[in-house]
Amino acid sequence: MYVAVSRSAERSREGPHMKKSEKIVVVGVDGSKTASKAAMRAAQIAAESGSKLVVLTAFTKDKTDRIEIGDKAWSVTAEDEAEATADLVSRTLKPITSNIEITAMRGKPAQALVAEAKRRNASLIVVGNRRVQGPSRVFGSIAQTVSRTAPCDVCIVKTV
């Protein structure tokens, strides 16, 4: 079960003079089981509609860890970790759709999803319903923030 919030009437329509762009579905992941459920549904929607799926992980801290093993050393940033999370999830979605792109964006998850959807002129953002019920709904959730500020349709997937 999922809930869709439509913004179609608010979106600008492509006229005959404009080049038709690729349809884009954006989903946010953080490595949690609920985010993975939303990503699975997003992959199904993307496959059924012939859209590209963009798997996004947001990160908020500018941190760099230094890893040393013997005489070798590596630096791992928060962005690297976010991209690794998006990549791990995208690999599980390959059997559903192969048209997947991963990205990491600095910022809070809701704002990052909306910014990426605007940047790509996405047709849909898919989010889970975690923290939509209970006390946190008073203070807001990613799904609520995205549904209020998205430039496109929003699909809220029942993940809990």
Protein Blocks (a to p, Z undefined) as FASTA:
>chain_A
ZZdddfklmpccddfkbccdddddddddehiaklmmmmmmmmmmmmmnopacddddddfb
dcdddddehjbccdddfklmmmmmmmmmmmmmmmmpmcdcddddeddfklmmmmmmmmno
pabdcddfehkgcjklmnopfklmmmmmpcbdcddddfZZ
